[in-house]
Amino acid sequence: MPVKNRFAEMHDEITAWRRDMHEHPEILFETHRTSALVAEKLEAFGCDEVVTGLGRTGVVGIIKGQKADSGKVIGLRADMDALPIHEQTGVEYASKTPGAMHACGHDGHTAMLLGAAKYLAETRNFNGTVAVIFQPAEEGGGGGKEMCDDGMMERFGIQEVYGMHNWPGVPMGQFAIRPGAFFAATDKIEILVEGKGGHAAKPHETVDPSVMAAHLLTAVQSIASRNADPTEQLVVSVTSMETSSHTFNVIPSSVKMIGTVRTLSAEMRDLAEERLQQLCESFGPAFGGKITLTYERNYPVMVNHPDQTEFAAEVARSVSGQCEDAPLVMGGEDFAFMLEARPGAYILVGNGDTAAVHHPEYNFNDEAIPAGCSWWAGVAEQRMPL
């Protein structure tokens, strides 16, 4: 199809954009260089409007079709931020910023949407308006929510919104999607276990918070194994335990525990929070200490809308010939906020046999660029045909 041919021609150019961003990763809302690069290119492409500063450092480009009497406005979203990871890929364009790298492929997402924007601005082969959305702070900062809170959907009249993520393990350039709940709600937990410190030789004179924390850690695992319906999805992970002192002969006065709760339904989310609170309230007095839970609801469940999901799969099949059924993902994705604001869908594009995302050896597969660009352009052209 013509879209794929055009993106094959643009492949080297888009790859160069991607690798430049890979060399200069920026974390959370600090995407100043990336945002400026995106805005500069959208202006050069001839977008009808380019708006910066949404969601702090987000960028939106508006592209009107040859006709606009359909009244349709479709949003296409890519994320721009990197992760606080030290890169170990060894590639010549590796990160020049110590302790930061594009370990999730957001450089690839941004480059592919820029490629689609250039093509759409050249051809305008659709009846309606496209809003290309470049979002900061997907990796834990809630940039998608901030862009929505800034009135993005209302300002540009966006009616539907579509997103894409590369996926290691899916064949390169192929696609996968599922309707309904797709990515999990991701909540943060912080537990402060307080006792009475003292000398390690006299434990009877202390209230050992390490013992309390150890028993609580074991009990927390019963929430998923004994409280939750086995047919539901619930993951409770305590990821760090730190004592207030770090000396071999001192029993500390407190222990701090942190972790996450991941669920795919409101019922499981409520159950996890309730049971964690009950366990903390009961274990403290039982051991003669005090346990305080702080439960922070973070990203909601990302839910694909059925009609838009089927349409997204149709576009994917027109690009690659097939679209697989994607598995449930217990990781979080803040595109969930945009899908709460407007109907739409989120799709996975294959990254081939590469290291997993969030791994220091991960690298976006540039061979996926033509397929990803073609899907985004296809969403605009097929949803708003001339």
Secondary structure, DSSP 8 states (H G I E B T S, - for coil): -HHHHHHHHHHHHHHHHHHHHHHS--BTT--HHHHHHHHHHHHHHT-SEEEEEETTTEEEEEEE-SB-TT--EEEEEEE--BBS-------TT--SSTT-B--SSHHHHHHHHHHHHHHHHHH--SBSEEEEEEES-TTTT-HHHHHHHTTHHHHHT--EEEEEEEETTS-TT-EEE-SEEEE-EEEEEEEEEE-B-EETT-GGGSB-HHHHHHHHHHHHHHIIIIIS-TTS-EEEEEEEEEES---TTEE-SEEEEEEEEEESSHHHHHHHHHHHHHHHHHHHHHHTSEEEEEEEEEE--EEE-HHHHHHHHHHHHHHHS-EEE---B-S--THHHHHHHS-EEEEEEE--S---TTSTT----GGGHHHHHHHHHHHHHHHS--
